[in-house]
Amino acid sequence: MKGAVAFLAAIGTLPIPRWTNRGQPLEIGDPVRVRTKLSPLAGQSGRVAEISHGDLYGPYLVQFAGGLQFRYRRNELALTIISDSARKDR
């Protein structure tokens, strides 16, 4: 039961790194989700539109469905995994 309590406590605070793919570098066109609650459009999904490592606001420009764009740092984004079957349908 102790492991279950630790697991439930981790859901709302810090995600487990292997589930969020935080170590993977992002590329242009990657689907991402904004995972920090204090960031603009928290919880929303979008695509990486541009990468500018010298930008002070964040290197990753993420474009959302409505055309809105915001800059984020890597620790604010989670890579969204799309299965092969979902890619074939699009």
PDB file with one MODEL, atoms N, CA, C and O in Angstrom:
MODEL        1
ATOM      1  N   MET A   1       0.812  -1.193   0.000  1.00  0.00           N
ATOM      2  CA  MET A   1       0.000   0.000   0.000  1.00  0.00           C
ATOM      3  C   MET A   1       0.856   1.258   0.000  1.00  0.00           C
ATOM      4  O   MET A   1       0.449   2.304  -0.504  1.00  0.00           O
ATOM      5  N   LYS A   2       2.035   1.138   0.567  1.00  0.00           N
ATOM      6  CA  LYS A   2       2.919   2.293   0.620  1.00  0.00           C
ATOM      7  C   LYS A   2       3.280   2.788  -0.784  1.00  0.00           C
ATOM      8  O   LYS A   2       3.340   3.995  -1.018  1.00  0.00           O
ATOM      9  N   GLY A   3       3.520   1.863  -1.717  1.00  0.00           N
ATOM     10  CA  GLY A   3       3.852   2.240  -3.089  1.00  0.00           C
ATOM     11  C   GLY A   3       2.697   2.941  -3.777  1.00  0.00           C
ATOM     12  O   GLY A   3       2.910   3.866  -4.560  1.00  0.00           O
ATOM     13  N   ALA A   4       1.467   2.508  -3.491  1.00  0.00           N
ATOM     14  CA  ALA A   4       0.293   3.134  -4.100  1.00  0.00           C
ATOM     15  C   ALA A   4       0.133   4.571  -3.626  1.00  0.00           C
ATOM     16  O   ALA A   4      -0.228   5.450  -4.409  1.00  0.00           O
ATOM     17  N   VAL A   5       0.397   4.811  -2.360  1.00  0.00           N
ATOM     18  CA  VAL A   5       0.291   6.173  -1.828  1.00  0.00           C
ATOM     19  C   VAL A   5       1.320   7.072  -2.487  1.00  0.00           C
ATOM     20  O   VAL A   5       1.006   8.202  -2.859  1.00  0.00           O
ATOM     21  N   ALA A   6       2.538   6.589  -2.635  1.00  0.00           N
ATOM     22  CA  ALA A   6       3.579   7.380  -3.289  1.00  0.00           C
ATOM     23  C   ALA A   6       3.227   7.634  -4.744  1.00  0.00           C
ATOM     24  O   ALA A   6       3.488   8.714  -5.272  1.00  0.00           O
ATOM     25  N   PHE A   7       2.631   6.633  -5.396  1.00  0.00           N
ATOM     26  CA  PHE A   7       2.240   6.794  -6.793  1.00  0.00           C
ATOM     27  C   PHE A   7       1.155   7.862  -6.918  1.00  0.00           C
ATOM     28  O   PHE A   7       1.241   8.728  -7.789  1.00  0.00           O
ATOM     29  N   LEU A   8       0.147   7.810  -6.067  1.00  0.00           N
ATOM     30  CA  LEU A   8      -0.931   8.796  -6.128  1.00  0.00           C
ATOM     31  C   LEU A   8      -0.439  10.190  -5.777  1.00  0.00           C
ATOM     32  O   LEU A   8      -0.906  11.175  -6.350  1.00  0.00           O
ATOM     33  N   ALA A   9       0.486  10.283  -4.855  1.00  0.00           N
ATOM     34  CA  ALA A   9       1.016  11.586  -4.482  1.00  0.00           C
ATOM     35  C   ALA A   9       1.808  12.201  -5.628  1.00  0.00           C
ATOM     36  O   ALA A   9       1.851  13.425  -5.755  1.00  0.00           O
ATOM     37  N   ALA A  10       2.430  11.386  -6.457  1.00  0.00           N
ATOM     38  CA  ALA A  10       3.255  11.902  -7.546  1.00  0.00           C
ATOM     39  C   ALA A  10       2.442  12.382  -8.735  1.00  0.00           C
ATOM     40  O   ALA A  10       2.960  13.136  -9.558  1.00  0.00           O
ATOM     41  N   ILE A  11       1.199  11.975  -8.851  1.00  0.00           N
ATOM     42  CA  ILE A  11       0.396  12.346 -10.023  1.00  0.00           C
ATOM     43  C   ILE A  11       0.183  13.854 -10.108  1.00  0.00           C
ATOM     44  O   ILE A  11       0.309  14.427 -11.191  1.00  0.00           O
ATOM     45  N   GLY A  12      -0.132  14.503  -9.005  1.00  0.00           N
ATOM     46  CA  GLY A  12      -0.433  15.925  -9.054  1.00  0.00           C
ATOM     47  C   GLY A  12       0.777  16.825  -8.915  1.00  0.00           C
ATOM     48  O   GLY A  12       0.655  18.034  -9.109  1.00  0.00           O
ATOM     49  N   THR A  13       1.941  16.287  -8.586  1.00  0.00           N
ATOM     50  CA  THR A  13       3.095  17.141  -8.351  1.00  0.00           C
ATOM     51  C   THR A  13       4.138  16.982  -9.445  1.00  0.00           C
ATOM     52  O   THR A  13       4.138  17.735 -10.419  1.00  0.00           O
ATOM     53  N   LEU A  14       5.004  16.033  -9.296  1.00  0.00           N
ATOM     54  CA  LEU A  14       6.063  15.830 -10.278  1.00  0.00           C
ATOM     55  C   LEU A  14       5.842  14.528 -11.034  1.00  0.00           C
ATOM     56  O   LEU A  14       5.740  13.474 -10.407  1.00  0.00           O
ATOM     57  N   PRO A  15       5.765  14.566 -12.352  1.00  0.00           N
ATOM     58  CA  PRO A  15       5.560  13.335 -13.106  1.00  0.00           C
ATOM     59  C   PRO A  15       6.815  12.469 -13.098  1.00  0.00           C
ATOM     60  O   PRO A  15       7.930  12.961 -12.924  1.00  0.00           O
ATOM     61  N   ILE A  16       6.609  11.186 -13.287  1.00  0.00           N
ATOM     62  CA  ILE A  16       7.731  10.258 -13.365  1.00  0.00           C
ATOM     63  C   ILE A  16       8.415  10.471 -14.718  1.00  0.00           C
ATOM     64  O   ILE A  16       7.744  10.406 -15.748  1.00  0.00           O
ATOM     65  N   PRO A  17       9.737  10.725 -14.748  1.00  0.00           N
ATOM     66  CA  PRO A  17      10.429  11.103 -15.988  1.00  0.00           C
ATOM     67  C   PRO A  17      10.242  10.137 -17.155  1.00  0.00           C
ATOM     68  O   PRO A  17      10.141  10.588 -18.296  1.00  0.00           O
ATOM     69  N   ARG A  18      10.192   8.839 -16.918  1.00  0.00           N
ATOM     70  CA  ARG A  18      10.077   7.932 -18.068  1.00  0.00           C
ATOM     71  C   ARG A  18       8.716   8.038 -18.737  1.00  0.00           C
ATOM     72  O   ARG A  18       8.584   7.688 -19.910  1.00  0.00           O
ATOM     73  N   TRP A  19       7.704   8.511 -18.023  1.00  0.00           N
ATOM     74  CA  TRP A  19       6.385   8.673 -18.616  1.00  0.00           C
ATOM     75  C   TRP A  19       6.257   9.972 -19.375  1.00  0.00           C
ATOM     76  O   TRP A  19       5.446  10.057 -20.297  1.00  0.00           O
ATOM     77  N   THR A  20       7.015  10.975 -19.032  1.00  0.00           N
ATOM     78  CA  THR A  20       6.883  12.277 -19.676  1.00  0.00           C
ATOM     79  C   THR A  20       7.884  12.497 -20.806  1.00  0.00           C
ATOM     80  O   THR A  20       7.776  13.483 -21.535  1.00  0.00           O
ATOM     81  N   ASN A  21       8.846  11.608 -20.964  1.00  0.00           N
ATOM     82  CA  ASN A  21       9.849  11.730 -22.025  1.00  0.00           C
ATOM     83  C   ASN A  21      10.599  13.055 -21.953  1.00  0.00           C
ATOM     84  O   ASN A  21      10.903  13.653 -22.985  1.00  0.00           O
ATOM     85  N   ARG A  22      10.900  13.519 -20.735  1.00  0.00           N
ATOM     86  CA  ARG A  22      11.568  14.809 -20.575  1.00  0.00           C
ATOM     87  C   ARG A  22      12.976  14.802 -21.139  1.00  0.00           C
ATOM     88  O   ARG A  22      13.486  15.861 -21.505  1.00  0.00           O
ATOM     89  N   GLY A  23      13.620  13.651 -21.224  1.00  0.00           N
ATOM     90  CA  GLY A  23      14.987  13.609 -21.693  1.00  0.00           C
ATOM     91  C   GLY A  23      15.113  13.703 -23.197  1.00  0.00           C
ATOM     92  O   GLY A  23      16.189  14.019 -23.704  1.00  0.00           O
ATOM     93  N   GLN A  24      14.046  13.439 -23.919  1.00  0.00           N
ATOM     94  CA  GLN A  24      14.112  13.462 -25.367  1.00  0.00           C
ATOM     95  C   GLN A  24      14.109  14.889 -25.895  1.00  0.00           C
ATOM     96  O   GLN A  24      13.292  15.704 -25.465  1.00  0.00           O
ATOM     97  N   PRO A  25      15.010  15.204 -26.823  1.00  0.00           N
ATOM     98  CA  PRO A  25      14.954  16.532 -27.445  1.00  0.00           C
ATOM     99  C   PRO A  25      13.741  16.627 -28.371  1.00  0.00           C
ATOM    100  O   PRO A  25      13.348  15.642 -28.996  1.00  0.00           O
ATOM    101  N   LEU A  26      13.166  17.798 -28.451  1.00  0.00           N
ATOM    102  CA  LEU A  26      12.009  17.999 -29.323  1.00  0.00           C
ATOM    103  C   LEU A  26      12.464  18.482 -30.686  1.00  0.00           C
ATOM    104  O   LEU A  26      13.503  19.129 -30.817  1.00  0.00           O
ATOM    105  N   GLU A  27      11.679  18.162 -31.689  1.00  0.00           N
ATOM    106  CA  GLU A  27      11.951  18.601 -33.057  1.00  0.00           C
ATOM    107  C   GLU A  27      10.737  19.353 -33.580  1.00  0.00           C
ATOM    108  O   GLU A  27       9.643  19.242 -33.027  1.00  0.00           O
ATOM    109  N   ILE A  28      10.932  20.112 -34.638  1.00  0.00           N
ATOM    110  CA  ILE A  28       9.830  20.839 -35.261  1.00  0.00           C
ATOM    111  C   ILE A  28       8.802  19.830 -35.775  1.00  0.00           C
ATOM    112  O   ILE A  28       9.144  18.860 -36.451  1.00  0.00           O
ATOM    113  N   GLY A  29       7.540  20.084 -35.437  1.00  0.00           N
ATOM    114  CA  GLY A  29       6.450  19.212 -35.847  1.00  0.00           C
ATOM    115  C   GLY A  29       6.034  18.195 -34.797  1.00  0.00           C
ATOM    116  O   GLY A  29       5.014  17.527 -34.967  1.00  0.00           O
ATOM    117  N   ASP A  30       6.797  18.058 -33.713  1.00  0.00           N
ATOM    118  CA  ASP A  30       6.451  17.108 -32.659  1.00  0.00           C
ATOM    119  C   ASP A  30       5.185  17.554 -31.933  1.00  0.00           C
ATOM    120  O   ASP A  30       5.037  18.732 -31.608  1.00  0.00           O
ATOM    121  N   PRO A  31       4.262  16.606 -31.675  1.00  0.00           N
ATOM    122  CA  PRO A  31       3.082  16.944 -30.870  1.00  0.00           C
ATOM    123  C   PRO A  31       3.464  17.003 -29.394  1.00  0.00           C
ATOM    124  O   PRO A  31       4.108  16.086 -28.884  1.00  0.00           O
ATOM    125  N   VAL A  32       3.077  18.067 -28.710  1.00  0.00           N
ATOM    126  CA  VAL A  32       3.427  18.254 -27.302  1.00  0.00           C
ATOM    127  C   VAL A  32       2.192  18.689 -26.515  1.00  0.00           C
ATOM    128  O   VAL A  32       1.201  19.147 -27.084  1.00  0.00           O
ATOM    129  N   ARG A  33       2.277  18.533 -25.187  1.00  0.00           N
ATOM    130  CA  ARG A  33       1.246  18.995 -24.273  1.00  0.00           C
ATOM    131  C   ARG A  33       1.912  19.880 -23.233  1.00  0.00           C
ATOM    132  O   ARG A  33       2.985  19.546 -22.732  1.00  0.00           O
ATOM    133  N   VAL A  34       1.292  20.998 -22.906  1.00  0.00           N
ATOM    134  CA  VAL A  34       1.815  21.898 -21.874  1.00  0.00           C
ATOM    135  C   VAL A  34       1.471  21.271 -20.532  1.00  0.00           C
ATOM    136  O   VAL A  34       0.299  21.081 -20.208  1.00  0.00           O
ATOM    137  N   ARG A  35       2.501  20.950 -19.752  1.00  0.00           N
ATOM    138  CA  ARG A  35       2.249  20.184 -18.537  1.00  0.00           C
ATOM    139  C   ARG A  35       2.308  20.990 -17.251  1.00  0.00           C
ATOM    140  O   ARG A  35       1.843  20.497 -16.223  1.00  0.00           O
ATOM    141  N   THR A  36       2.849  22.193 -17.247  1.00  0.00           N
ATOM    142  CA  THR A  36       2.906  22.973 -16.019  1.00  0.00           C
ATOM    143  C   THR A  36       1.636  23.813 -15.886  1.00  0.00           C
ATOM    144  O   THR A  36       1.166  24.405 -16.857  1.00  0.00           O
ATOM    145  N   LYS A  37       1.102  23.854 -14.695  1.00  0.00           N
ATOM    146  CA  LYS A  37      -0.187  24.520 -14.466  1.00  0.00           C
ATOM    147  C   LYS A  37      -0.103  26.040 -14.538  1.00  0.00           C
ATOM    148  O   LYS A  37      -1.114  26.697 -14.790  1.00  0.00           O
ATOM    149  N   LEU A  38       1.063  26.606 -14.326  1.00  0.00           N
ATOM    150  CA  LEU A  38       1.199  28.058 -14.325  1.00  0.00           C
ATOM    151  C   LEU A  38       1.533  28.635 -15.700  1.00  0.00           C
ATOM    152  O   LEU A  38       1.613  29.853 -15.855  1.00  0.00           O
ATOM    153  N   SER A  39       1.725  27.787 -16.683  1.00  0.00           N
ATOM    154  CA  SER A  39       2.054  28.248 -18.032  1.00  0.00           C
ATOM    155  C   SER A  39       0.786  28.591 -18.803  1.00  0.00           C
ATOM    156  O   SER A  39      -0.290  28.088 -18.480  1.00  0.00           O
ATOM    157  N   PRO A  40       0.903  29.448 -19.824  1.00  0.00           N
ATOM    158  CA  PRO A  40      -0.261  29.733 -20.666  1.00  0.00           C
ATOM    159  C   PRO A  40      -0.755  28.464 -21.358  1.00  0.00           C
ATOM    160  O   PRO A  40       0.045  27.652 -21.824  1.00  0.00           O
ATOM    161  N   LEU A  41      -2.050  28.302 -21.420  1.00  0.00           N
ATOM    162  CA  LEU A  41      -2.708  27.157 -22.059  1.00  0.00           C
ATOM    163  C   LEU A  41      -2.282  25.823 -21.442  1.00  0.00           C
ATOM    164  O   LEU A  41      -2.039  24.855 -22.163  1.00  0.00           O
ATOM    165  N   ALA A  42      -2.195  25.772 -20.138  1.00  0.00           N
ATOM    166  CA  ALA A  42      -1.805  24.548 -19.435  1.00  0.00           C
ATOM    167  C   ALA A  42      -2.768  23.415 -19.761  1.00  0.00           C
ATOM    168  O   ALA A  42      -3.985  23.601 -19.761  1.00  0.00           O
ATOM    169  N   GLY A  43      -2.215  22.248 -20.037  1.00  0.00           N
ATOM    170  CA  GLY A  43      -3.011  21.074 -20.355  1.00  0.00           C
ATOM    171  C   GLY A  43      -3.394  20.951 -21.820  1.00  0.00           C
ATOM    172  O   GLY A  43      -3.905  19.911 -22.237  1.00  0.00           O
ATOM    173  N   GLN A  44      -3.159  21.981 -22.600  1.00  0.00           N
ATOM    174  CA  GLN A  44      -3.513  21.960 -24.022  1.00  0.00           C
ATOM    175  C   GLN A  44      -2.430  21.295 -24.860  1.00  0.00           C
ATOM    176  O   GLN A  44      -1.263  21.255 -24.469  1.00  0.00           O
ATOM    177  N   SER A  45      -2.824  20.780 -26.001  1.00  0.00           N
ATOM    178  CA  SER A  45      -1.887  20.133 -26.916  1.00  0.00           C
ATOM    179  C   SER A  45      -1.656  21.007 -28.140  1.00  0.00           C
ATOM    180  O   SER A  45      -2.554  21.719 -28.590  1.00  0.00           O
ATOM    181  N   GLY A  46      -0.448  20.943 -28.667  1.00  0.00           N
ATOM    182  CA  GLY A  46      -0.096  21.688 -29.859  1.00  0.00           C
ATOM    183  C   GLY A  46       1.103  21.048 -30.535  1.00  0.00           C
ATOM    184  O   GLY A  46       1.490  19.929 -30.200  1.00  0.00           O
ATOM    185  N   ARG A  47       1.682  21.754 -31.477  1.00  0.00           N
ATOM    186  CA  ARG A  47       2.851  21.246 -32.204  1.00  0.00           C
ATOM    187  C   ARG A  47       3.986  22.258 -32.123  1.00  0.00           C
ATOM    188  O   ARG A  47       3.761  23.468 -32.109  1.00  0.00           O
ATOM    189  N   VAL A  48       5.205  21.741 -32.070  1.00  0.00           N
ATOM    190  CA  VAL A  48       6.388  22.607 -32.048  1.00  0.00           C
ATOM    191  C   VAL A  48       6.524  23.229 -33.435  1.00  0.00           C
ATOM    192  O   VAL A  48       6.681  22.518 -34.428  1.00  0.00           O
ATOM    193  N   ALA A  49       6.465  24.555 -33.498  1.00  0.00           N
ATOM    194  CA  ALA A  49       6.527  25.259 -34.775  1.00  0.00           C
ATOM    195  C   ALA A  49       7.926  25.790 -35.077  1.00  0.00           C
ATOM    196  O   ALA A  49       8.304  25.925 -36.241  1.00  0.00           O
ATOM    197  N   GLU A  50       8.696  26.090 -34.026  1.00  0.00           N
ATOM    198  CA  GLU A  50      10.021  26.672 -34.227  1.00  0.00           C
ATOM    199  C   GLU A  50      10.877  26.395 -33.001  1.00  0.00           C
ATOM    200  O   GLU A  50      10.369  26.293 -31.884  1.00  0.00           O
ATOM    201  N   ILE A  51      12.189  26.273 -33.225  1.00  0.00           N
ATOM    202  CA  ILE A  51      13.130  26.106 -32.128  1.00  0.00           C
ATOM    203  C   ILE A  51      14.207  27.173 -32.254  1.00  0.00           C
ATOM    204  O   ILE A  51      14.954  27.196 -33.233  1.00  0.00           O
ATOM    205  N   SER A  52      14.288  28.064 -31.255  1.00  0.00           N
ATOM    206  CA  SER A  52      15.283  29.137 -31.220  1.00  0.00           C
ATOM    207  C   SER A  52      15.980  29.075 -29.868  1.00  0.00           C
ATOM    208  O   SER A  52      15.451  29.566 -28.871  1.00  0.00           O
ATOM    209  N   HIS A  53      17.156  28.479 -29.832  1.00  0.00           N
ATOM    210  CA  HIS A  53      17.845  28.264 -28.563  1.00  0.00           C
ATOM    211  C   HIS A  53      18.290  29.553 -27.891  1.00  0.00           C
ATOM    212  O   HIS A  53      18.556  29.539 -26.689  1.00  0.00           O
ATOM    213  N   GLY A  54      18.383  30.647 -28.597  1.00  0.00           N
ATOM    214  CA  GLY A  54      18.821  31.902 -28.015  1.00  0.00           C
ATOM    215  C   GLY A  54      17.701  32.754 -27.439  1.00  0.00           C
ATOM    216  O   GLY A  54      17.972  33.804 -26.856  1.00  0.00           O
ATOM    217  N   ASP A  55      16.453  32.331 -27.586  1.00  0.00           N
ATOM    218  CA  ASP A  55      15.315  33.121 -27.122  1.00  0.00           C
ATOM    219  C   ASP A  55      15.198  33.060 -25.598  1.00  0.00           C
ATOM    220  O   ASP A  55      15.219  31.974 -25.019  1.00  0.00           O
ATOM    221  N   LEU A  56      15.077  34.209 -24.953  1.00  0.00           N
ATOM    222  CA  LEU A  56      15.020  34.271 -23.496  1.00  0.00           C
ATOM    223  C   LEU A  56      13.699  33.761 -22.927  1.00  0.00           C
ATOM    224  O   LEU A  56      13.661  33.304 -21.785  1.00  0.00           O
ATOM    225  N   TYR A  57      12.617  33.830 -23.701  1.00  0.00           N
ATOM    226  CA  TYR A  57      11.312  33.391 -23.212  1.00  0.00           C
ATOM    227  C   TYR A  57      11.154  31.870 -23.265  1.00  0.00           C
ATOM    228  O   TYR A  57      10.313  31.315 -22.558  1.00  0.00           O
ATOM    229  N   GLY A  58      11.927  31.213 -24.066  1.00  0.00           N
ATOM    230  CA  GLY A  58      11.870  29.765 -24.213  1.00  0.00           C
ATOM    231  C   GLY A  58      12.205  29.388 -25.638  1.00  0.00           C
ATOM    232  O   GLY A  58      11.789  30.070 -26.575  1.00  0.00           O
ATOM    233  N   PRO A  59      12.945  28.322 -25.815  1.00  0.00           N
ATOM    234  CA  PRO A  59      13.382  27.963 -27.166  1.00  0.00           C
ATOM    235  C   PRO A  59      12.296  27.346 -28.048  1.00  0.00           C
ATOM    236  O   PRO A  59      12.430  27.339 -29.272  1.00  0.00           O
ATOM    237  N   TYR A  60      11.224  26.827 -27.446  1.00  0.00           N
ATOM    238  CA  TYR A  60      10.226  26.094 -28.229  1.00  0.00           C
ATOM    239  C   TYR A  60       8.974  26.940 -28.436  1.00  0.00           C
ATOM    240  O   TYR A  60       8.280  27.289 -27.481  1.00  0.00           O
ATOM    241  N   LEU A  61       8.695  27.266 -29.706  1.00  0.00           N
ATOM    242  CA  LEU A  61       7.471  27.961 -30.069  1.00  0.00           C
ATOM    243  C   LEU A  61       6.435  26.902 -30.394  1.00  0.00           C
ATOM    244  O   LEU A  61       6.597  26.133 -31.342  1.00  0.00           O
ATOM    245  N   VAL A  62       5.371  26.864 -29.607  1.00  0.00           N
ATOM    246  CA  VAL A  62       4.324  25.859 -29.793  1.00  0.00           C
ATOM    247  C   VAL A  62       3.098  26.536 -30.374  1.00  0.00           C
ATOM    248  O   VAL A  62       2.636  27.557 -29.866  1.00  0.00           O
ATOM    249  N   GLN A  63       2.569  25.948 -31.460  1.00  0.00           N
ATOM    250  CA  GLN A  63       1.369  26.473 -32.100  1.00  0.00           C
ATOM    251  C   GLN A  63       0.193  25.568 -31.745  1.00  0.00           C
ATOM    252  O   GLN A  63       0.285  24.343 -31.825  1.00  0.00           O
ATOM    253  N   PHE A  64      -0.924  26.202 -31.349  1.00  0.00           N
ATOM    254  CA  PHE A  64      -2.119  25.472 -30.943  1.00  0.00           C
ATOM    255  C   PHE A  64      -3.154  25.512 -32.053  1.00  0.00           C
ATOM    256  O   PHE A  64      -2.974  26.218 -33.045  1.00  0.00           O
ATOM    257  N   ALA A  65      -4.244  24.755 -31.893  1.00  0.00           N
ATOM    258  CA  ALA A  65      -5.256  24.590 -32.929  1.00  0.00           C
ATOM    259  C   ALA A  65      -5.858  25.918 -33.391  1.00  0.00           C
ATOM    260  O   ALA A  65      -6.126  26.081 -34.582  1.00  0.00           O
ATOM    261  N   GLY A  66      -6.073  26.848 -32.502  1.00  0.00           N
ATOM    262  CA  GLY A  66      -6.684  28.123 -32.873  1.00  0.00           C
ATOM    263  C   GLY A  66      -5.719  29.114 -33.500  1.00  0.00           C
ATOM    264  O   GLY A  66      -6.113  30.234 -33.823  1.00  0.00           O
ATOM    265  N   GLY A  67      -4.454  28.723 -33.680  1.00  0.00           N
ATOM    266  CA  GLY A  67      -3.460  29.605 -34.256  1.00  0.00           C
ATOM    267  C   GLY A  67      -2.620  30.345 -33.227  1.00  0.00           C
ATOM    268  O   GLY A  67      -1.642  31.000 -33.585  1.00  0.00           O
ATOM    269  N   LEU A  68      -2.992  30.248 -31.938  1.00  0.00           N
ATOM    270  CA  LEU A  68      -2.196  30.877 -30.884  1.00  0.00           C
ATOM    271  C   LEU A  68      -0.822  30.241 -30.800  1.00  0.00           C
ATOM    272  O   LEU A  68      -0.669  29.038 -31.015  1.00  0.00           O
ATOM    273  N   GLN A  69       0.173  31.054 -30.486  1.00  0.00           N
ATOM    274  CA  GLN A  69       1.541  30.568 -30.341  1.00  0.00           C
ATOM    275  C   GLN A  69       2.134  31.120 -29.056  1.00  0.00           C
ATOM    276  O   GLN A  69       1.992  32.305 -28.755  1.00  0.00           O
ATOM    277  N   PHE A  70       2.803  30.249 -28.296  1.00  0.00           N
ATOM    278  CA  PHE A  70       3.506  30.656 -27.093  1.00  0.00           C
ATOM    279  C   PHE A  70       4.858  29.974 -27.066  1.00  0.00           C
ATOM    280  O   PHE A  70       5.046  28.918 -27.670  1.00  0.00           O
ATOM    281  N   ARG A  71       5.808  30.591 -26.355  1.00  0.00           N
ATOM    282  CA  ARG A  71       7.136  30.005 -26.176  1.00  0.00           C
ATOM    283  C   ARG A  71       7.211  29.304 -24.832  1.00  0.00           C
ATOM    284  O   ARG A  71       6.691  29.793 -23.829  1.00  0.00           O
ATOM    285  N   TYR A  72       7.868  28.148 -24.828  1.00  0.00           N
ATOM    286  CA  TYR A  72       8.007  27.340 -23.620  1.00  0.00           C
ATOM    287  C   TYR A  72       9.429  26.817 -23.499  1.00  0.00           C
ATOM    288  O   TYR A  72      10.174  26.747 -24.477  1.00  0.00           O
ATOM    289  N   ARG A  73       9.785  26.454 -22.276  1.00  0.00           N
ATOM    290  CA  ARG A  73      11.042  25.748 -22.012  1.00  0.00           C
ATOM    291  C   ARG A  73      10.748  24.255 -22.044  1.00  0.00           C
ATOM    292  O   ARG A  73       9.590  23.843 -21.968  1.00  0.00           O
ATOM    293  N   ARG A  74      11.793  23.449 -22.157  1.00  0.00           N
ATOM    294  CA  ARG A  74      11.618  22.001 -22.291  1.00  0.00           C
ATOM    295  C   ARG A  74      10.901  21.393 -21.086  1.00  0.00           C
ATOM    296  O   ARG A  74      10.091  20.480 -21.246  1.00  0.00           O
ATOM    297  N   ASN A  75      11.190  21.890 -19.886  1.00  0.00           N
ATOM    298  CA  ASN A  75      10.574  21.308 -18.701  1.00  0.00           C
ATOM    299  C   ASN A  75       9.083  21.617 -18.592  1.00  0.00           C
ATOM    300  O   ASN A  75       8.408  21.043 -17.739  1.00  0.00           O
ATOM    301  N   GLU A  76       8.554  22.501 -19.424  1.00  0.00           N
ATOM    302  CA  GLU A  76       7.124  22.823 -19.418  1.00  0.00           C
ATOM    303  C   GLU A  76       6.330  21.975 -20.398  1.00  0.00           C
ATOM    304  O   GLU A  76       5.101  22.031 -20.412  1.00  0.00           O
ATOM    305  N   LEU A  77       7.023  21.189 -21.218  1.00  0.00           N
ATOM    306  CA  LEU A  77       6.356  20.426 -22.273  1.00  0.00           C
ATOM    307  C   LEU A  77       6.533  18.930 -22.083  1.00  0.00           C
ATOM    308  O   LEU A  77       7.559  18.468 -21.584  1.00  0.00           O
ATOM    309  N   ALA A  78       5.517  18.183 -22.490  1.00  0.00           N
ATOM    310  CA  ALA A  78       5.587  16.727 -22.506  1.00  0.00           C
ATOM    311  C   ALA A  78       5.331  16.269 -23.935  1.00  0.00           C
ATOM    312  O   ALA A  78       4.363  16.698 -24.562  1.00  0.00           O
ATOM    313  N   LEU A  79       6.174  15.418 -24.438  1.00  0.00           N
ATOM    314  CA  LEU A  79       6.022  14.877 -25.781  1.00  0.00           C
ATOM    315  C   LEU A  79       4.811  13.950 -25.794  1.00  0.00           C
ATOM    316  O   LEU A  79       4.698  13.060 -24.951  1.00  0.00           O
ATOM    317  N   THR A  80       3.911  14.156 -26.744  1.00  0.00           N
ATOM    318  CA  THR A  80       2.729  13.322 -26.880  1.00  0.00           C
ATOM    319  C   THR A  80       3.046  12.203 -27.860  1.00  0.00           C
ATOM    320  O   THR A  80       3.493  12.447 -28.981  1.00  0.00           O
ATOM    321  N   ILE A  81       2.810  10.992 -27.426  1.00  0.00           N
ATOM    322  CA  ILE A  81       3.088   9.832 -28.272  1.00  0.00           C
ATOM    323  C   ILE A  81       1.858   9.532 -29.111  1.00  0.00           C
ATOM    324  O   ILE A  81       0.755   9.390 -28.583  1.00  0.00           O
ATOM    325  N   ILE A  82       2.050   9.436 -30.421  1.00  0.00           N
ATOM    326  CA  ILE A  82       0.965   9.081 -31.336  1.00  0.00           C
ATOM    327  C   ILE A  82       1.272   7.688 -31.879  1.00  0.00           C
ATOM    328  O   ILE A  82       2.359   7.448 -32.404  1.00  0.00           O
ATOM    329  N   SER A  83       0.322   6.782 -31.753  1.00  0.00           N
ATOM    330  CA  SER A  83       0.540   5.415 -32.226  1.00  0.00           C
ATOM    331  C   SER A  83       0.568   5.376 -33.757  1.00  0.00           C
ATOM    332  O   SER A  83       0.075   6.290 -34.417  1.00  0.00           O
ATOM    333  N   ASP A  84       1.142   4.323 -34.305  1.00  0.00           N
ATOM    334  CA  ASP A  84       1.234   4.183 -35.764  1.00  0.00           C
ATOM    335  C   ASP A  84      -0.143   4.102 -36.402  1.00  0.00           C
ATOM    336  O   ASP A  84      -0.340   4.621 -37.500  1.00  0.00           O
ATOM    337  N   SER A  85      -1.110   3.455 -35.732  1.00  0.00           N
ATOM    338  CA  SER A  85      -2.439   3.335 -36.304  1.00  0.00           C
ATOM    339  C   SER A  85      -3.117   4.689 -36.402  1.00  0.00           C
ATOM    340  O   SER A  85      -3.868   4.930 -37.346  1.00  0.00           O
ATOM    341  N   ALA A  86      -2.869   5.579 -35.447  1.00  0.00           N
ATOM    342  CA  ALA A  86      -3.444   6.925 -35.501  1.00  0.00           C
ATOM    343  C   ALA A  86      -2.817   7.747 -36.623  1.00  0.00           C
ATOM    344  O   ALA A  86      -3.499   8.557 -37.250  1.00  0.00           O
ATOM    345  N   ARG A  87      -1.544   7.548 -36.878  1.00  0.00           N
ATOM    346  CA  ARG A  87      -0.873   8.293 -37.958  1.00  0.00           C
ATOM    347  C   ARG A  87      -1.386   7.877 -39.328  1.00  0.00           C
ATOM    348  O   ARG A  87      -1.484   8.716 -40.223  1.00  0.00           O
ATOM    349  N   LYS A  88      -1.720   6.592 -39.516  1.00  0.00           N
ATOM    350  CA  LYS A  88      -2.180   6.106 -40.806  1.00  0.00           C
ATOM    351  C   LYS A  88      -3.544   6.673 -41.173  1.00  0.00           C
ATOM    352  O   LYS A  88      -3.842   6.860 -42.353  1.00  0.00           O
ATOM    353  N   ASP A  89      -4.377   6.950 -40.165  1.00  0.00           N
ATOM    354  CA  ASP A  89      -5.715   7.459 -40.422  1.00  0.00           C
ATOM    355  C   ASP A  89      -5.723   8.907 -40.856  1.00  0.00           C
ATOM    356  O   ASP A  89      -6.704   9.367 -41.440  1.00  0.00           O
ATOM    357  N   ARG A  90      -4.648   9.641 -40.583  1.00  0.00           N
ATOM    358  CA  ARG A  90      -4.647  11.088 -40.882  1.00  0.00           C
ATOM    359  C   ARG A  90      -4.212  11.370 -42.266  1.00  0.00           C
ATOM    360  O   ARG A  90      -4.157  12.531 -42.671  1.00  0.00           O
TER     361      ARG A  90
ENDMDL
END
